[in-house]
Amino acid sequence: MSITAAMVSELRKKTGAGMMDCKKALTETGGNMEEAVDYLRKKGLAAAAKKSGRVAAEGAVIAGSLGTVGALVEINAETDFVAKNDAFQAFIAGVRDVVLENSVAEVEGLKELPYPNTGRTVGEELTHQIATIGENMDIRRLQRVDAGQGVVASYIHGAGKIGVLVELQTAATDEKVAELGKQIAMHVAAAAPAYLKRDDVPSEVVDKEKEIMRVKALESGKPENIVDKIITGQINKYFGEVCLLEQAFVIDPDQKVGKVVEALAKELGSEIKLNSFVRFQLGEGIEKKEDDFAAEVAALSK
């Protein structure tokens, strides 16, 4: 019987197994879908499908850079224990390298790329790791940055809890540029800026902050005629808290990040532009399931 792409796709949806594994299962079973599912289950390759509904909020963020290119990837697992597993660490390092070496912007596109030295795609290797390690895993997000000319610095904090990329565009080749990039990446990990510069802050966000400041000032008894001056000072302070270029540099709090970049540019005699940054914090936005052991015991006793 001829095995069609539609049949392979259907089996993948049923089992979560890799494309080549599904094709082989259908070939071995003469195209019988139920028997192919059983075939994959016996091989342990359909186990991933059973685990796919479990919340994966642990794992690790991994980063890396090669000159002007940087990659940041978050891969989740169910437990911190598995995240420290050598096999998991080797897998995420392999995924990071695939992102570094290929111009890819989306997780689905990443999954179609070859995973090194396995004959499988990244998506198929993910399924293989789920079946092997025994926990649900998910490639949640990625970011690839190409500076074109300059440096992309990377930094990982807390064994993969936070990952950062910082892009510095410049014609300067001095090692001090890469050193500053690393320092700013460490700053981003610690200070968690929301925006690069004040022009990046949406107008509706600024308006909301100003309204809150106005209400607070009036309720505290400040005269109406000086409220606008108070808001001007407070909104500048707000920008200094949320915009990377205006934050106090954690390594030298007397200097703003933007001024530190300007100082190095002047020293080297070459323009340096802090063009972008990316910060991933492990599990941010994922709703973790809270286990209620007492409720589980009560339910089982009924």
N, C-alpha and C positions, 0 to 999 in steps of 0.2 A: 504494500500500500504506500502511496506517495504521501510524505509528511509535509504539510503545508505550513507556511509562516503563521497562519491564523491558528492552527492547532498548537504550535509551539507557544504562541502568545497566550492562548487560553490556559495551557498547563502552567505557564509561569504565574498567571494570576491565581490559580488554584493552590499552588504550592510555594511560591516564592523562590523556587529553585532557579539556577542559572539557565541561560538560553541553550547552551550546548548540552547541559545535563538533561534538559527537557527534550531536546531533539533526540538524544540517545535513548531516553526512556521510551519515547513514542516509537522509535525504530525497533527497539527490542521487544515491544509489546504489539507490534503490528498496527499501531495507530489507535489502540484501545485506550481511551482516556482514563477510565477507572483503574485499569491495570497499570497504566503509566504512573498514576498517583501512588499506587501501592509500591511500584518499583522504586520510586524516589524515596518513599518512606523507609523502605528496607535499607536503602543506601544511606539513610540519615540526611538526605538532601532536602527533604520536605519539612524538616523540623523548624526551619526558619519561619514558615508560615504560621505555625502555632504560637510562636513567640512575638509575632509582629504587633500584637495588640497591647503588649506590656510597655509601661512607661519607661523610656530610657532618658534619664535626666543627669546621669553621671557621665563619665568618659573623660575626654581631654580636648583641649585646644592645642593645636600644634602649628608652629610657624617656621618659616625658613626664608632665606634670601640668597640670591646669586647675583651680585652686582646690582644691576638696575631693575631686577625682578624680585618680587616677594610673594609668598603664598601664606594664607591663613585659613585653616580648616578646623571646624568643630565636628567631632565624631562622638556620638553618645552611646553609652551602654547603661545597663540597669543598675550596676553596683560599682562602687569605688574600688572594690577588690579586683574586679575584672579589668578596670581601667589601668591598674598597675601590672597587669599580666604582660609577660614578655611578648606573647603572640599579638596581643592588642597593640602594644607599643610599636612592634614591627609593622603591623598593618597600617596604622595611622601615619607612620613615617613614609611608607610606600605611597599612600594616597597624597600626602603633601608633595612628594617628589613628582608625581604625575601632574599635579596642578602647576608646579614650578616649570615643568618642561613643556606644557601645552597651554595654548591660549584658550582657556575655558572660563566661563562666567557663571554657569548654572550647575547645580548638583546633578540634574538628569543628564546633562551633556557629559559631565565627569564620569558618570556610571557606564557610559558607552565606550570609554577609552580603555586601552589595554592596561592591565595591571602587571607590573614587572615580573618577569621570570615565572609566570604561572600558566600562560595560555588562556587565561580568563580575562574578562573585562573587570573593571573596578566594581561594577554592580554584582557580577557573579562572584567575585572574591569576597564581597561583603556578605553575600548569602552563605558562602562557604565558611566564613569566620563565625557567623551566627550558629550554624550547625555544629561547628567544631567546638567553640567556646561554650555554647549552651545558654546564651543570653541574647535578648533582642538588642540590636545595634542599629544605629542610623547615622548616615552622613547628613548632618543637619544643614550646614551652610559652608560657603567658601568665599574667599576674596583673593583675587590675583591682582597685583599692582605692578605696572611696568612704567618706570620713570622715564624711559627713553634715554635721557642723559642725566646722570646724577647717581643717587644712592637710594635704595630701599632698605631700611634697617628693620630688623625683627627682634622681638623680645617675648619670652614666655615667663610668666610669674606663677609661683606656687604649684610647680609640677603639672602645669597645664590647666590651671584654673582661669587664667587670663592670658590672652595672646594679643599682641599689637604689631602693626606695621606702620612705619612712618616713611613718607616719600619726600626726599629733598632733591629738588631739581637744580642742577648747577653744572658748569663746565669744569669746575675745580676738581682735581684728582687727589688732593691732599688727604691723608688718612684722618685728619681732624674732622672732615665732613662725616665720614662713617661713624667716628666716635661720638660726634654730636647727635647723629641720628639715633644711635643706641641709647644715649642719655634721654633724648626726648621720648623715645618709645617707653622707657622706664617711667618717665613722668606721666605719660598717658595712662599707663597701667595703674598708677597710684591715684592720679587726679580725676580720671574718668571725664574728660571734657565731652560736651555734647555736640559742639560745633567747632569748626576751624577758626572762623572769624565772625565778627558781629553781623556782617552782611548776610551770613548764612542762616541766621536766626529768623524763622518765619515771622512775618509782621503780626500775625494773629497771636503768636506766643508773646511777642514784645508788648502788644496792646493789653493782653491779659495780665501780664506782670505789672504794667503801669496802673491798671485799674485796681489791682490788689493793693499796690503801694498807696494809691490815692485814698482808698477807703481806710486803710490803716492810719494814714496821716491825719485825716479828718476826725476819725474816731478817737485819736489820741489828743485832740484839742488843738492841733496846729491850725493857724490862721489860713484861710483860703488863699490869700495873696502870696504865700510863700510855699504852698504845696507843690507847685510846678518845679520850683528850684530844688525842693527835697527829692522829687521824683527823678530829676535829671541826675543827681548824685547817686541815687540808689540804683538806677538802671545801668549806670556805668559800672557800679560795683557788681551788678548781676552779670554783665558781659565778662567781667574779670573772673567770674566763677565758672562760667559755662563755655567760654571760647578759648581754645588752646593758645592762640597767639597772645592773648591778654592775661593768661594765668601766671601767677608767680611760679617761677621755675623751682621745682622741688629741690634741685641740687644747690641752687643759689636763690633763695626766696626774695632777695632784694632786686632781682632782675625778672622782667617779663620774658616769656618764652620767645616772643617775636624779637625782642631786643637782643637776646642771646644769639639768635640766628643772624641778625644784622651785624653784630660785632664780629662774628667769624667771617662773614662776607667781606667786611672792611679789612680784616687782618690778612685774608688771602687775596684780596684784590679781585674778587670774582663774585658775581651775583649768586646768591643762594636763596631759593624760594621753598619754604615749607608748604608743599602743595596739597598734601592730604594725609590723613591718618585713618586707621581702621582699628577698632578695639572689640574683641569678642570676649565675653565672660561666660564661662561654662554654665549651661543650663538656664541662662537668663530668658525669662518668658515662658519656660516650660512649667506646667502645673504638675507638681510632684504629688503622688498618691500618698496620703498619710494612713499608715496601717493602724488599725484599732484591734489589738490582739484580744482584748476582753470581748469585743463584739464578735470576733471570729469564733472564739470558744463557745460563746452563747449560741451562735447560729448552728454550730456543729452538734450541740447537745439537744437541739429540738428534734 
